[in-house]
Amino acid sequence: VYFIEKGIVSLEKNKNVISFLGSNQIAGLNDYFMAEANVYTARVIETITAYEFDKEDIICSIIGMQEGWLYLYLNNRNHENVLIEKCNLMRGNGESRLKDSLKQIGKYFGSEKEGALRIPKCFTKKIIANYSNLSVRSVTHLCRNLVESGFLAENSKSFVLLNNITNSYARLEPEATTI
């Protein structure tokens, strides 16, 4: 079990990106009833500071607390919500998957500046393509369309979402979740 103090990791299963974790999040508690190794592979995409704990010790500590089972239940619900969100994301066409992926990543990891939401550079086209279940070539093509439509700013180094979408990004704050 890892507590991520800072940085970003992707959670992958069979080389497919399922989710991302960042600051103040915990990796490795999603499979607390399974004897085998973690369900997901965590891949560092931005340098992290993390603390490693023995899973058995963490589970014993949590179960020993008065609200321990409630915590594990809520952790499981959060994990289910991540999977449901991912399934819902995959139902759209390529452009909507890419837009929704960028909005989602921007919501949790982006920084707003001058009316635009900048996604960290560690989220490359290859990583975004994998997360959106698209090819890198499709992402490149769709990004051109999104620049033309005013959703993205033209920037070859990183993704910059323009603030002409329904809501202001200022209200979007990352939540601490556990997977």
Secondary structure, DSSP 4 states (H G I P E B T S, - for coil): -EEEEEEEEEEEETTEEEEEE-TTEEES-TTTT-SSS-SSEEEEEEEEEEEE--HHHHHHHHHHSTTHHHHHHHHHHHHHHHHHHHHHHHTS-HHHHHHHHHHHHHHHH-EEETTEEEPPTTS-HHHHHHHHT--HHHHHHHHHHHHHHTSB---SSS-EEES-SSS-GGG------B-
